[in-house]
Amino acid sequence: MNETVTLNNGVEMPLLGLGVYAPSQTNEVQQAVEWALEAGCRLIDTAAAYGNEREVADAIRASGIPRSDIFITTKVWNDDQGYNRTLRAFNRSLERLRIDSVDLYLIHWPVKAYRHDTWRALEKIYSEGRARAIGISNHYPAHIDELLTESVITPALNQIEFSPYCYVPEVLDYCQQKQIQVEGYAPLVRGQKKDDSRLVALAEKYEKSTFQLLIRWSLQHGAVTIPKSVKRERIQENFDVWDFTISDDDMALMDTFYDNTRIADDPRTMP
């Protein structure tokens, strides 16, 4: 089972997928993607900066699953931003992924000097039908407000770091008001909070692992969620989260775990 969400342009996207940020584990990425597809995953989130788009392509080919059944996301890195450079970077990503179009193309970070020209390039890519949807990553409301002053198309999605420990509800609320789907990366906080006694107690209550609880929390906030793992058992476990629901009271409790623990930069530090 894998539920879907409908983006603001009508495209359906799986609610749970696999993140493949693993720059030191390139050789393991292909196997991880194969295992995830085997477990029912149909959303793969990569990026030019991860250096593993080729491995993702190899895994999809090896799986035998039709390309049309798999939702592929990739991103333009900061050094490639700007109108013409973004168009060239997108073409290189397509070549590495060995596909004619992606399902979702994102601006990886809001680089102030280039963000408008980069978005203009994404709008061109979208208008040509080479991306089924376009969006942004690591953008907070101030960045999006600025983007929307010149954009023709409203981003379909905003991918942000999302866990109870860096939960900024005003960002989620803002995106929902703008009909921009939120996607959460690093929901497992790279294991840094697996021994949090509050989290452990809740996991025991639901007879699930702390990782499953964190994924479920993200899903119940309506965020597309992309936990990363290169271990088969963990990948299977991460997709076994559809048979329980966290109560409203426990969701509210988890919302209070915020301590600004992050594995990536805080977008609020970017002008």
NUFI-72922 format. One record per atom (N, C-alpha, C, O): atom name; x, y, z; residue in one letter. Coordinates in steps of 0.02 Angstrom, whole numbers. Atoms other than C-alpha are relative to their C-alpha. Example, Ala and Ser with C-alpha at 12.3 -4.5 7.8 and 13.67 -1.06 7.14 Angstrom:
2
N,45,-59,0,A
CA,615,-225,390,A
C,45,60,0,A
O,97,59,33,A
N,-42,-59,-3,S
CA,684,-53,357,S
C,-39,55,37,S
O,-14,110,45,S
! end
This chain:
271
N,42,-60,0,M
CA,0,0,0,M
C,44,62,0,M
O,94,65,36,M
N,-33,-64,-2,N
CA,59,176,-38,N
C,-50,53,-22,N
O,-69,56,-80,N
N,49,-52,16,E
CA,-60,322,-29,E
C,32,53,-44,E
O,94,56,-50,E
N,-25,-53,43,T
CA,-44,468,-147,T
C,-30,67,20,T
O,-80,71,56,T
N,27,-68,-6,V
CA,-69,656,-144,V
C,-5,28,-70,V
O,30,7,-116,V
N,7,-33,65,T
CA,-126,765,-288,T
C,29,70,5,T
O,8,110,46,T
N,-33,-66,0,L
CA,-14,914,-326,L
C,-46,52,-31,L
O,-99,35,-59,L
N,44,-54,21,N
CA,-85,1084,-373,N
C,-12,3,-76,N
O,-53,42,-99,N
N,12,3,72,N
CA,-72,1043,-559,N
C,-35,-65,-21,N
O,-41,-80,-80,N
N,37,61,13,G
CA,-167,879,-542,G
C,41,-63,-3,G
O,13,-118,-9,G
N,-44,59,2,V
CA,-16,762,-544,V
C,-4,-37,66,V
O,0,-7,120,V
N,0,42,-60,E
CA,-27,617,-421,E
C,70,-21,18,E
O,110,-38,-25,E
N,-67,16,-25,M
CA,125,583,-313,M
C,-5,-46,60,M
O,-47,-34,104,M
N,2,43,-59,P
CA,159,442,-191,P
C,16,39,64,P
O,57,86,63,P
N,-10,-36,-64,L
CA,153,498,-9,L
C,63,-23,36,L
O,90,14,78,L
N,-59,26,-34,L
CA,298,389,46,L
C,50,-26,-52,L
O,31,-63,-98,L
N,-50,20,49,G
CA,461,362,-48,G
C,67,-12,32,G
O,73,-17,93,G
N,-69,12,-23,L
CA,648,334,-35,L
C,43,60,-18,L
O,46,81,-76,L
N,-51,-51,13,G
CA,776,472,-16,G
C,67,-35,-10,G
O,82,-84,25,G
N,-64,34,14,V
CA,947,428,-86,V
C,59,46,10,V
O,110,40,-25,V
N,-58,-41,-17,Y
CA,1058,563,-12,Y
C,50,-46,35,Y
O,40,-62,94,Y
N,-50,46,-29,A
CA,1210,451,17,A
C,65,8,-38,A
O,88,-39,-71,A
N,-59,-14,42,P
CA,1365,532,-59,P
C,59,-48,12,P
O,99,-57,-33,P
N,-55,46,-14,S
CA,1484,409,26,S
C,-19,-72,-13,S
O,21,-118,-2,S
N,25,68,8,Q
CA,1378,258,-19,Q
C,-26,-12,-71,Q
O,-75,-48,-80,Q
N,24,5,69,T
CA,1360,272,-208,T
C,-10,-72,-22,T
O,-59,-88,-55,T
N,5,70,21,N
CA,1391,87,-232,N
C,-59,-36,30,N
O,-82,-87,4,N
N,56,32,-34,E
CA,1250,45,-112,E
C,-67,27,-23,E
O,-119,-4,-9,E
N,63,-33,18,V
CA,1120,160,-188,V
C,-41,-43,-47,V
O,-102,-50,-38,V
N,38,41,47,Q
CA,1072,47,-333,Q
C,-36,-56,37,Q
O,-95,-68,25,Q
N,31,55,-37,Q
CA,1041,-98,-215,Q
C,-57,25,44,Q
O,-109,-7,49,Q
N,52,-28,-43,A
CA,942,13,-95,A
C,-63,16,-40,A
O,-118,3,-17,A
N,58,-16,41,V
CA,830,74,-235,V
C,-36,-64,-23,V
O,-98,-66,-24,V
N,31,64,20,E
CA,801,-104,-295,E
C,-40,-29,57,E
O,-96,-53,47,E
N,36,26,-58,W
CA,753,-157,-119,W
C,-63,40,14,W
O,-116,13,31,W
N,58,-43,-13,A
CA,637,-8,-99,A
C,-56,-14,-51,A
O,-114,-19,-32,A
N,50,15,51,L
CA,549,-44,-264,L
C,-32,-68,14,L
O,-92,-77,4,L
N,24,67,-19,E
CA,533,-225,-208,E
C,-50,4,57,E
O,-98,-35,61,E
N,43,-9,-59,A
CA,451,-163,-46,A
C,-63,40,-16,A
O,-104,51,28,A
N,60,-36,20,G
CA,320,-66,-145,G
C,10,75,-10,G
O,-37,110,-29,G
N,-15,-71,11,C
CA,405,104,-154,C
C,-6,17,-74,C
O,16,-20,-117,C
N,5,-23,69,R
CA,363,202,-310,R
C,21,73,-7,R
O,8,105,-58,R
N,-27,-69,2,L
CA,443,371,-267,L
C,74,-2,18,L
O,92,-24,72,L
N,-72,-3,-11,I
CA,630,395,-284,I
C,22,73,-5,I
O,11,106,-55,I
N,-22,-70,-3,D
CA,706,562,-233,D
C,76,3,-3,D
O,111,-17,44,D
N,-72,-9,8,T
CA,880,600,-300,T
C,14,73,-15,T
O,-30,115,-11,T
N,-21,-68,16,A
CA,977,756,-349,A
C,67,-3,-35,A
O,106,-49,-24,A
N,-65,-3,33,A
CA,1123,805,-460,A
C,56,-1,52,A
O,108,-33,41,A
N,-53,-6,-51,A
CA,1222,846,-303,A
C,14,-66,36,A
O,68,-74,65,A
N,-12,64,-34,Y
CA,1202,669,-235,Y
C,48,-45,-38,Y
O,78,-91,-9,Y
N,-47,39,39,G
CA,1305,598,-377,G
C,-21,-71,-13,G
O,20,-114,-27,G
N,22,70,8,N
CA,1196,443,-393,N
C,-59,-7,-48,N
O,-96,-57,-44,N
N,56,7,48,E
CA,1071,478,-532,E
C,9,-61,-45,E
O,-40,-94,-63,E
N,-12,59,41,R
CA,1154,341,-637,R
C,-19,-64,37,R
O,-48,-109,7,R
N,17,60,-40,E
CA,1134,215,-496,E
C,-76,-8,6,E
O,-101,-64,3,E
N,73,3,-2,V
CA,950,260,-481,V
C,-26,-27,-67,V
O,-71,-70,-67,V
N,21,24,66,A
CA,930,232,-669,A
C,13,-75,-7,A
O,-29,-111,-32,A
N,-17,71,5,D
CA,1018,63,-658,D
C,-49,-42,41,D
O,-69,-96,20,D
N,46,37,-43,A
CA,905,9,-515,A
C,-69,-6,-31,A
O,-100,-59,-29,A
N,67,1,31,I
CA,746,57,-605,I
C,0,-48,-60,I
O,-48,-86,-70,I
N,-5,45,57,R
CA,804,-35,-760,R
C,1,-73,24,R
O,-32,-116,-5,R
N,-7,69,-25,A
CA,851,-190,-659,A
C,-65,-25,31,A
O,-78,-86,31,A
N,62,21,-35,S
CA,683,-191,-568,S
C,-51,-29,-48,S
O,-93,-70,-28,S
N,50,23,47,G
CA,584,-221,-726,G
C,-67,36,7,G
O,-114,21,-30,G
N,62,-37,-10,I
CA,450,-102,-662,I
C,-4,55,-54,I
O,45,89,-66,I
N,6,-51,53,P
CA,382,12,-800,P
C,18,69,26,P
O,0,87,82,P
N,-19,-68,-18,R
CA,453,188,-796,R
C,-61,40,21,R
O,-58,80,68,R
N,61,-39,-14,S
CA,275,257,-794,S
C,-28,-13,70,S
O,-68,27,95,S
N,24,17,-67,D
CA,244,172,-625,D
C,43,31,55,D
O,26,26,114,D
N,-48,-25,-50,I
CA,391,259,-539,I
C,4,76,-5,I
O,14,104,-59,I
N,-3,-73,-4,F
CA,391,441,-483,F
C,71,21,16,F
O,97,5,70,F
N,-70,-18,-8,I
CA,565,514,-505,I
C,7,76,10,I
O,-17,116,-29,I
N,-16,-70,-16,T
CA,622,677,-425,T
C,75,11,-3,T
O,113,-30,21,T
N,-70,-21,-6,T
CA,788,764,-453,T
C,2,76,7,T
O,-50,109,3,T
N,-6,-71,-19,K
CA,856,938,-417,K
C,60,32,-33,K
O,109,-1,-50,K
N,-56,-38,26,V
CA,967,1074,-486,V
C,41,27,59,V
O,14,57,105,V
N,-43,-20,-54,W
CA,1117,1109,-375,W
C,17,75,-5,W
O,9,106,-57,W
N,-13,-72,-6,N
CA,1171,1283,-318,N
C,48,26,-54,N
O,36,79,-83,N
N,-50,-22,48,D
CA,1323,1294,-433,D
C,-26,1,-71,D
O,5,32,-115,D
N,28,3,68,D
CA,1214,1259,-584,D
C,-59,47,-10,D
O,-91,46,-62,D
N,59,-43,5,Q
CA,1081,1390,-549,Q
C,12,59,-47,Q
O,69,76,-64,Q
N,-1,-50,53,G
CA,1039,1530,-670,G
C,-37,-30,-59,G
O,-42,-91,-65,G
N,45,24,53,Y
CA,932,1517,-827,Y
C,33,-52,-46,Y
O,10,-109,-48,Y
N,-31,46,48,N
CA,1048,1437,-956,N
C,35,-58,35,N
O,32,-115,11,N
N,-36,53,-35,R
CA,1151,1340,-830,R
C,-50,-52,27,R
O,-35,-112,27,R
N,51,47,-23,T
CA,992,1263,-757,T
C,-24,-44,-56,T
O,-33,-105,-47,T
N,22,40,58,L
CA,934,1208,-929,L
C,51,-53,-18,L
O,34,-110,-33,L
N,-53,48,15,R
CA,1102,1126,-960,R
C,4,-54,54,R
O,13,-113,40,R
N,-3,48,-56,A
CA,1103,1045,-787,A
C,-58,-50,-4,A
O,-49,-109,10,A
N,57,44,6,F
CA,929,975,-817,F
C,12,-52,-54,F
O,-3,-111,-45,F
N,-15,47,54,N
CA,984,897,-981,N
C,50,-54,23,N
O,43,-112,5,N
N,-49,48,-26,R
CA,1132,816,-893,R
C,-33,-51,47,R
O,-17,-110,46,R
N,36,46,-45,S
CA,1016,744,-760,S
C,-40,-51,-40,S
O,-41,-110,-23,S
N,39,46,41,L
CA,903,670,-894,L
C,46,-53,-31,L
O,27,-112,-35,L
N,-47,48,30,E
CA,1055,590,-977,E
C,21,-52,51,E
O,23,-112,36,E
N,-22,48,-51,R
CA,1114,512,-814,R
C,-57,-46,21,R
O,-45,-105,35,R
N,57,40,-18,L
CA,939,453,-772,L
C,-27,-43,-58,L
O,-68,-87,-48,L
N,20,35,61,R
CA,917,390,-951,R
C,-76,1,-11,R
O,-107,-50,-25,R
N,71,-9,11,I
CA,742,460,-965,I
C,-11,64,-40,I
O,34,106,-47,I
N,17,-59,40,D
CA,654,591,-1073,D
C,-31,56,42,D
O,-31,114,21,D
N,32,-50,-43,S
CA,566,679,-929,S
C,2,-24,72,S
O,6,-84,85,S
N,5,19,-70,V
CA,559,683,-740,V
C,-70,15,24,V
O,-108,52,-8,V
N,66,-14,-28,D
CA,405,683,-632,D
C,0,65,40,D
O,-50,100,43,D
N,-4,-61,-40,L
CA,467,825,-521,L
C,72,26,-2,L
O,119,-12,10,L
N,-66,-32,1,Y
CA,613,947,-539,Y
C,-1,58,49,Y
O,-46,100,48,Y
N,-1,-48,-55,L
CA,663,1055,-391,L
C,62,44,-2,L
O,115,23,-25,L
N,-58,-42,-17,I
CA,776,1203,-352,I
C,24,-22,69,I
O,-13,-20,117,I
N,-24,32,-61,H
CA,887,1127,-218,H
C,3,48,60,H
O,-18,30,115,H
N,-4,-50,-53,W
CA,919,1286,-116,W
C,-15,69,-29,W
O,-3,79,-89,W
N,17,-67,25,P
CA,862,1468,-130,P
C,63,45,-5,P
O,77,83,41,P
N,-60,-41,11,V
CA,1020,1549,-201,V
C,-23,69,-23,V
O,-50,76,-78,V
N,30,-65,12,K
CA,978,1734,-195,K
C,15,29,-68,K
O,-30,57,-101,K
N,-20,-33,63,A
CA,1075,1791,-348,A
C,-34,-31,-61,A
O,-39,0,-114,A
N,24,36,60,Y
CA,994,1661,-462,Y
C,-71,-26,5,Y
O,-96,-54,-44,Y
N,62,38,-9,R
CA,828,1606,-391,R
C,-54,16,-51,R
O,-91,-29,-71,R
N,52,-16,49,H
CA,716,1701,-512,H
C,16,-29,-69,H
O,-27,-57,-102,H
N,-19,28,65,D
CA,814,1651,-668,D
C,-4,-76,0,D
O,-23,-106,-50,D
N,5,73,-5,T
CA,822,1472,-606,T
C,-72,-23,-5,T
O,-88,-71,-41,T
N,70,18,3,W
CA,635,1466,-580,W
C,-28,10,-71,W
O,-70,-29,-94,W
N,21,-12,69,R
CA,609,1540,-754,R
C,20,-59,-44,R
O,-17,-78,-89,R
N,-23,59,38,A
CA,711,1394,-823,A
C,-46,-60,15,A
O,-63,-98,-30,A
N,44,55,-17,L
CA,602,1271,-727,L
C,-68,8,-33,L
O,-98,-41,-55,L
N,64,-11,34,E
CA,446,1352,-798,E
C,5,-19,-75,E
O,-42,-46,-103,E
N,-10,19,70,K
CA,518,1328,-974,K
C,0,-77,-6,K
O,-32,-104,-51,K
N,-3,73,1,I
CA,557,1145,-937,I
C,-70,-30,7,I
O,-88,-77,-28,I
N,68,24,-11,Y
CA,380,1121,-873,Y
C,-44,12,-61,Y
O,-83,-31,-81,Y
N,41,-17,59,S
CA,302,1209,-1023,S
C,15,-46,-59,S
O,-27,-57,-102,S
N,-20,45,54,E
CA,398,1091,-1137,E
C,-20,-73,15,E
O,-8,-117,-26,E
N,22,67,-18,G
CA,327,940,-1046,G
C,56,-47,22,G
O,48,-108,22,G
N,-57,43,-20,R
CA,497,879,-987,R
C,3,-11,75,R
O,44,-49,99,R
N,11,13,-70,A
CA,446,888,-804,A
C,-75,3,12,A
O,-108,52,-6,A
N,73,1,-12,R
CA,271,839,-749,R
C,-20,50,54,R
O,-78,72,56,R
N,12,-51,-51,A
CA,286,958,-601,A
C,67,31,18,A
O,119,0,11,A
N,-60,-36,-21,I
CA,411,1087,-538,I
C,-11,28,70,I
O,-67,44,90,I
N,7,-25,-68,G
CA,448,1145,-363,G
C,66,25,28,G
O,113,39,-9,G
N,-56,-30,-36,I
CA,573,1204,-235,I
C,19,-44,59,I
O,-19,-89,79,I
N,-24,37,-59,S
CA,674,1136,-90,S
C,35,49,46,S
O,69,95,23,S
N,-33,-42,-51,N
CA,733,1217,71,N
C,-20,74,-6,N
O,21,118,8,N
N,27,-69,4,H
CA,626,1372,40,H
C,-48,11,59,H
O,-92,-30,71,H
N,46,-19,-54,Y
CA,541,1457,187,Y
C,-43,59,-26,Y
O,-29,84,-80,Y
N,47,-49,26,P
CA,400,1586,172,P
C,30,62,-32,P
O,5,84,-84,P
N,-29,-61,29,A
CA,511,1738,140,A
C,28,-14,-69,A
O,22,28,-114,A
N,-27,18,66,H
CA,597,1647,-5,H
C,-57,-9,-50,H
O,-52,13,-108,H
N,56,14,46,I
CA,430,1592,-78,I
C,-37,64,-18,I
O,-56,74,-76,I
N,32,-64,14,D
CA,351,1764,-61,D
C,38,37,-55,D
O,7,65,-101,D
N,-41,-34,50,E
CA,496,1835,-161,E
C,-7,-34,-68,E
O,-14,0,-120,E
N,5,37,63,L
CA,484,1697,-292,L
C,-67,14,-35,L
O,-69,21,-96,L
N,66,-8,28,L
CA,298,1722,-315,L
C,-12,69,-30,L
O,-59,79,-68,L
N,9,-67,29,T
CA,321,1907,-359,T
C,14,-1,-75,T
O,-12,42,-110,T
N,-17,2,71,E
CA,391,1857,-529,E
C,-19,-65,-35,E
O,-14,-70,-96,E
N,14,66,30,S
CA,336,1677,-557,S
C,-66,2,-38,S
O,-112,39,-22,S
N,63,11,36,V
CA,204,1626,-682,V
C,-36,-60,30,V
O,-97,-61,36,V
N,27,62,-28,I
CA,181,1454,-604,I
C,16,-3,74,I
O,72,12,95,I
N,-12,11,-71,T
CA,159,1422,-418,T
C,34,-68,9,T
O,11,-117,-20,T
N,-33,64,-11,P
CA,279,1286,-359,P
C,-51,-53,22,P
O,-96,-40,62,P
N,45,54,-19,A
CA,191,1118,-344,A
C,17,-28,68,A
O,-25,-56,103,A
N,-24,34,-61,L
CA,296,1063,-196,L
C,60,38,29,L
O,98,69,-7,L
N,-58,-27,-35,N
CA,421,1124,-66,N
C,28,-55,45,N
O,-5,-79,91,N
N,-32,53,-40,Q
CA,541,995,4,Q
C,43,33,55,Q
O,89,71,40,Q
N,-35,-29,-57,I
CA,604,1041,178,I
C,19,-54,50,I
O,-12,-108,51,I
N,-15,47,-54,E
CA,687,954,323,E
C,-59,0,48,E
O,-83,53,68,E
N,63,5,-37,F
CA,541,890,425,F
C,1,-58,49,F
O,-1,-116,30,F
N,5,49,-54,S
CA,540,800,591,S
C,-27,38,61,S
O,-29,99,60,S
N,23,-36,-59,P
CA,468,839,763,P
C,53,47,29,P
O,36,95,64,P
N,-55,-37,-31,Y
CA,638,909,809,Y
C,18,64,-38,Y
O,55,106,-11,Y
N,-9,-64,36,C
CA,640,1044,674,C
C,-66,21,-31,C
O,-69,49,-86,C
N,68,-15,24,Y
CA,452,1066,656,Y
C,-14,75,7,Y
O,-17,101,63,Y
N,17,-71,1,V
CA,412,1245,606,V
C,-71,5,-30,V
O,-78,10,-91,V
N,69,6,26,P
CA,221,1243,592,P
C,-20,56,-47,P
O,-61,45,-91,P
N,20,-55,44,E
CA,210,1414,509,E
C,21,-13,-73,E
O,-11,12,-119,E
N,-20,17,68,V
CA,305,1345,358,V
C,-50,-48,-31,V
O,-70,-40,-89,V
N,50,48,24,L
CA,185,1199,341,L
C,-65,36,-14,L
O,-96,25,-67,L
N,63,-36,9,D
CA,35,1314,364,D
C,3,45,-62,D
O,-45,49,-101,D
N,-8,-45,58,Y
CA,102,1438,236,Y
C,-7,-38,-65,Y
O,-44,-18,-110,Y
N,3,39,62,C
CA,128,1305,104,C
C,-70,-27,-14,C
O,-93,-27,-71,C
N,68,25,9,Q
CA,-43,1231,134,Q
C,-47,55,-25,Q
O,-90,42,-67,Q
N,42,-55,21,Q
CA,-123,1402,114,Q
C,13,18,-74,Q
O,-33,39,-109,Q
N,-18,-16,69,K
CA,-30,1426,-51,K
C,-11,-60,-47,K
O,5,-56,-107,K
N,11,62,39,Q
CA,-78,1249,-110,Q
C,67,-27,-27,Q
O,70,-52,-83,Q
N,-65,29,15,I
CA,106,1200,-112,I
C,10,-61,45,I
O,12,-54,106,I
N,-9,61,-38,Q
CA,130,1019,-59,Q
C,67,1,37,Q
O,118,17,8,Q
N,-62,6,-38,V
CA,259,996,80,V
C,26,-72,-5,V
O,-12,-120,1,V
N,-33,64,-1,E
CA,383,854,65,E
C,56,3,53,E
O,95,51,54,E
N,-48,-2,-54,G
CA,490,809,215,G
C,58,-48,-10,G
O,48,-107,-21,G
N,-59,44,2,Y
CA,668,746,206,Y
C,30,-5,70,Y
O,15,35,114,Y
N,-33,14,-65,A
CA,774,678,350,A
C,-51,-9,56,A
O,-41,17,111,A
N,50,10,-53,P
CA,619,621,447,P
C,28,-40,59,P
O,2,-36,115,P
N,-29,43,-53,L
CA,730,501,546,L
C,58,35,35,L
O,89,6,79,L
N,-53,-41,-32,V
CA,855,639,594,V
C,66,-39,2,V
O,105,-32,49,V
N,-60,42,5,R
CA,992,517,540,R
C,13,-41,64,R
O,70,-53,83,R
N,-6,43,-59,G
CA,957,414,695,G
C,19,36,64,G
O,28,4,116,G
N,-24,-37,-59,Q
CA,1008,552,814,Q
C,-48,-1,59,Q
O,-27,8,116,Q
N,50,-4,-54,K
CA,845,543,913,K
C,-32,-68,16,K
O,-82,-71,51,K
N,32,65,-9,K
CA,810,356,912,K
C,-3,-22,73,K
O,-44,-64,91,K
N,0,18,-71,D
CA,849,346,1098,D
C,-33,52,43,D
O,-29,48,105,D
N,37,-50,-39,D
CA,746,498,1150,D
C,-53,-37,40,D
O,-96,-72,12,D
N,44,39,-44,S
CA,651,428,1300,S
C,-73,13,-15,S
O,-115,-32,-8,S
N,70,-16,16,R
CA,491,519,1249,R
C,-22,-38,-62,R
O,-78,-63,-66,R
N,15,34,63,L
CA,498,444,1076,L
C,-3,-76,11,L
O,-46,-110,-16,L
N,-1,72,-15,V
CA,543,271,1142,V
C,-64,-21,34,V
O,-93,-74,18,V
N,62,17,-36,A
CA,393,273,1260,A
C,-59,-3,-47,A
O,-101,-47,-42,A
N,56,-1,48,L
CA,274,318,1119,L
C,6,-60,-48,L
O,-45,-90,-65,L
N,-10,57,46,A
CA,350,186,1004,A
C,-22,-65,33,A
O,-53,-108,1,A
N,21,60,-37,E
CA,323,54,1137,E
C,-76,-3,5,E
O,-106,-57,0,E
N,74,-2,-5,K
CA,142,110,1157,K
C,-32,-25,-65,K
O,-82,-60,-63,K
N,29,19,64,Y
CA,110,85,971,Y
C,29,-65,-27,Y
O,10,-88,-81,Y
N,-34,62,21,E
CA,220,-71,960,E
C,33,8,-68,E
O,29,-36,-111,E
N,-36,-16,61,K
CA,321,10,822,K
C,70,25,20,K
O,82,39,78,K
N,-66,-27,-14,S
CA,501,67,807,S
C,-4,76,3,S
O,-52,107,-20,S
N,-1,-73,-2,T
CA,549,247,842,T
C,2,29,-71,T
O,-27,82,-84,T
N,-3,-24,69,F
CA,588,265,656,F
C,-69,-2,-33,F
O,-88,45,-68,F
N,67,5,29,Q
CA,415,204,606,Q
C,-45,55,28,Q
O,-87,82,-8,Q
N,40,-53,-31,L
CA,339,327,729,L
C,15,68,-31,L
O,-31,108,-44,L
N,-19,-64,31,L
CA,437,473,654,L
C,-28,6,-71,L
O,-51,60,-90,L
N,28,-2,68,I
CA,383,426,478,I
C,-75,11,2,I
O,-102,50,-37,I
N,73,-7,-5,R
CA,202,409,531,R
C,-20,71,20,R
O,-69,98,-5,R
N,13,-70,-21,W
CA,208,580,617,W
C,1,46,-60,W
O,-43,88,-69,W
N,-7,-42,60,S
CA,267,660,455,S
C,-59,-11,-48,S
O,-87,37,-73,S
N,55,15,45,L
CA,136,571,350,L
C,-66,30,25,L
O,-106,56,-14,L
N,63,-25,-28,Q
CA,-4,622,468,Q
C,-4,76,-1,Q
O,-57,105,7,Q
N,1,-72,12,H
CA,48,803,446,H
C,-12,16,-74,H
O,-12,74,-94,H
N,15,-9,71,G
CA,11,776,261,G
C,60,11,-43,G
O,54,31,-101,G
N,-62,-10,37,A
CA,193,784,208,A
C,19,-63,-38,A
O,19,-118,-10,A
N,-33,54,35,V
CA,262,675,70,V
C,65,-13,38,V
O,100,34,57,V
N,-54,16,-46,T
CA,398,583,166,T
C,49,-48,-34,T
O,30,-98,-64,T
N,-50,38,37,I
CA,563,514,101,I
C,58,-22,46,I
O,113,5,42,I
N,-55,24,-41,P
CA,663,419,233,P
C,54,-32,-42,P
O,41,-62,-95,P
N,-58,28,37,K
CA,837,367,177,K
C,29,-59,38,K
O,37,-57,99,K
N,-36,57,-29,S
CA,916,198,208,S
C,31,-40,-56,S
O,7,-40,-112,S
N,-29,46,48,V
CA,1032,78,119,V
C,-1,-72,28,V
O,33,-116,2,V
N,5,66,-31,K
CA,987,-70,231,K
C,-69,-31,-16,K
O,-121,2,-8,K
N,62,32,24,R
CA,857,-194,168,R
C,-53,-3,55,R
O,-111,14,43,R
N,49,8,-54,E
CA,774,-227,337,E
C,-30,68,19,E
O,-90,73,32,E
N,25,-66,-19,R
CA,762,-42,377,R
C,-46,28,-54,R
O,-96,60,-38,R
N,43,-24,55,I
CA,690,-1,205,I
C,-69,-33,5,I
O,-120,0,-1,I
N,63,36,-8,Q
CA,557,-135,230,Q
C,-40,27,59,Q
O,-100,37,54,Q
N,32,-27,-60,E
CA,520,-69,404,E
C,-29,70,-13,E
O,-84,86,10,E
N,22,-69,14,N
CA,507,110,341,N
C,-64,2,-41,N
O,-102,51,-38,N
N,61,2,40,F
CA,369,58,221,F
C,-58,-36,35,F
O,-113,-42,8,F
N,52,35,-38,D
CA,273,-38,354,D
C,-29,47,53,D
O,-22,37,113,D
N,25,-52,-45,V
CA,185,113,427,V
C,-74,17,-13,V
O,-99,68,10,V
N,68,-16,20,W
CA,9,101,358,W
C,-52,-33,46,W
O,-112,-23,36,W
N,47,38,-41,D
CA,-68,-9,493,D
C,-12,29,69,D
O,-39,-5,113,D
N,13,-32,-64,F
CA,-72,115,637,F
C,-8,75,-10,F
O,15,103,-60,F
N,11,-73,2,T
CA,-123,294,673,T
C,20,29,67,T
O,-1,4,120,T
N,-18,-35,-62,I
CA,-45,410,801,I
C,-60,43,21,I
O,-89,78,-20,I
N,58,-37,-24,S
CA,-182,487,910,S
C,13,76,-4,S
O,71,98,-7,S
N,-7,-73,2,D
CA,-215,674,904,D
C,42,25,59,D
O,84,70,51,D
N,-37,-21,-59,D
CA,-148,692,1082,D
C,74,-15,-8,D
O,116,26,11,D
N,-70,18,8,D
CA,13,601,1040,D
C,33,39,-56,D
O,93,55,-53,D
N,-27,-45,52,M
CA,35,701,879,M
C,17,68,30,M
O,70,96,17,M
N,-12,-65,-32,A
CA,18,860,982,A
C,61,-3,46,A
O,100,44,50,A
N,-58,9,-44,L
CA,145,792,1106,L
C,65,0,-41,L
O,113,34,-24,L
N,-60,3,43,M
CA,270,752,967,M
C,15,68,-31,M
O,73,84,-43,M
N,-10,-67,26,D
CA,244,927,898,D
C,41,43,48,D
O,71,93,27,D
N,-36,-40,-50,T
CA,322,992,1059,T
C,73,-21,6,T
O,110,8,47,T
N,-70,24,-6,F
CA,487,898,1032,F
C,50,47,-32,F
O,111,35,-29,F
N,-45,-46,37,Y
CA,559,1044,932,Y
C,59,23,43,Y
O,50,48,98,Y
N,-61,-28,-31,D
CA,739,1087,978,D
C,48,25,-53,D
O,107,38,-39,D
N,-38,-23,58,N
CA,800,1141,804,N
C,60,-45,-15,N
O,112,-22,-38,N
N,-50,48,23,T
CA,902,983,779,T
C,-9,-10,-75,T
O,-63,-27,-98,T
N,4,5,72,R
CA,943,980,595,R
C,61,-38,-27,R
O,114,-37,4,R
N,-58,32,32,I
CA,1053,878,478,I
C,23,43,-60,I
O,76,30,-88,I
N,-19,-46,54,A
CA,1055,1017,346,A
C,-4,72,28,A
O,-27,82,84,A
N,3,-70,-21,D
CA,1069,1207,354,D
C,-72,22,12,D
O,-118,-3,-20,D
N,66,-30,-13,D
CA,924,1307,423,D
C,-12,52,-55,D
O,26,100,-60,D
N,13,-49,54,P
CA,846,1400,274,P
C,-9,71,25,P
O,-1,119,-14,P
N,8,-67,-27,R
CA,812,1546,390,R
C,66,39,2,R
O,66,100,10,R
N,-64,-34,0,T
CA,998,1583,385,T
C,19,25,-70,T
O,70,59,-78,T
N,-14,-21,69,M
CA,990,1611,196,M
C,-42,61,-17,M
O,-103,60,-6,M
N,38,-61,14,P
CA,941,1786,139,P
C,-51,-10,-57,P
O,-86,37,-75,P
! end
